[in-house]
Amino acid sequence: MQIGLVSTDQRLIDELTNVVYAQTFGWRIFSDANDLLPKGTVSDSYSHVIISDRDLSYGELEELLEGLQGQDPVMKIIVLLSNYHEASINEKYVKMCKLMQLDYILPGRSTAVIADDIRAWVDGMNGSHSQQMLSGKLITFVGSTPNIGTTLASYGVACMLAMETSKKVGYLCLNLKSSKLHRYLGREDHFFTLDGLRAELKAQSLTPERLLHVCDKPKEAHGLHILYGNMLREQAEFFTPAEIIHLLRVARGAFDICIIEVSAYWDNAATVSGLLEADSKIVVTTGDIAHFQEDFSRWIRQVGSVFGLQPDAFELMAVQTDRHAKQSEFTIKDIRKETQLHLIGHVARHADALARCNQGKLMELLSPGHSMHHEVKAVARKFADFYKLPRKMNIREETWFQKLIAGKRAVS
């Protein structure tokens, strides 16, 4: 079997051809994409084709891919996307790959990471992007700033999705250095955490069945499956992008929809890979100008663009907002104007939130009698409608009287 590679990057070529694959392959390297097209001889047939878009225009790449698919429909093709084009063009490249049901690797990866991904792709250990189109959806929450309530917001949405819909909902905590969800839920006894999967992630052998088995299933939210975050903080840097991507692709097979929470700092594989792989990306911020202006700009606009993530690919969720802001304070309108993002929802500042979380009583904040319940439910319903998730048959809309009583209880 032969692998055809179109690239002019010698370092990338060396990395890919020196990887040890499960089977023995012959390599044919081309700098000109047109030389790759089969000429009708046995020597021109390939089992796998790897194409870098670096030196190809959109039209040239589209024509090349159509030619390859037309001549050999069973040939496996993967496209290495780069940052050598404008942001709007990059989005067109991704869309083209999806429409053609081709595998692709997003921009911003090191050559070593690309080589790992290619090895897993060739050896058949990683699910392909084309397969993902028919599998579960991933929604990733990232805070503009640490410790602002991203965990509370993301977990609340996950709970409401499980309560409102009849689908299997997952929640993966990929905050590798400061996971606190187990404490907020009062789980101080034995529970399984992300670090317990290290061996399976490294071997790329995790299965949907295994992931479902190790997840916690809280009785308060039937249908929700929780994987608690890494407890070995000193090993946070050892998680590789390939391991995180493998986990996320397995999660697509295990859940109909999965909420991912990642760290606000982009110095780890989980944050970057969690956002690159997501179907929906939510940035959580507050009314503090240092959060929604400086932190947002330096992380989402500057660092995100390095990995091919454009700011307009994110949705906005505001937390710790005040119902009656003073004249000197910033409002949700100010946050939207500064970030230029679509506001998907907001969670007000609740005086009892920190105390209840520290007491392991987070679920009390999500009870129907608490105003936060309605705030996160509104966000969850938007996702349920967007992804066309069927509602549970026993879910009934609250009457105006019930909403009035719930509001009075929250005020008191």
ABEGO torsion letter per residue (X at the ends): XBBBBBBABAAAAAAAAABBBABBBBBBBBABAAAABBAGBAAABBABBBBBAAABBAAAAAAAAAAAAAABAABBBBBBBBAABBAAAAAAAAAAAAAAGBBBBBBGBBAAAAAAAAAAAAAGABBBAAAAAABBBBBBBBBABBGAGAAAAAAAAAAAAAAABABBBBBBBABAAABAAAAAAGBABBBBBAAAAAAAAAAGABBAAAAAAABBBBAABBGBBBBBBBABAAAAAABBAAAAAAAAAAAAAABABBBBBBBABAABAAAAAAAAABABBBBBBBABAAAAAAAAAAAAAAAAAAAGBBAAABBBBBBGBBABBBAABBBAAAAAAAAGBBBAEBBBBBAAAAAAAAAGAAAAAABAABAAAAAAAAAAAAAAAAAGBBBBAABBBBBAAAAAAAAAAAAX
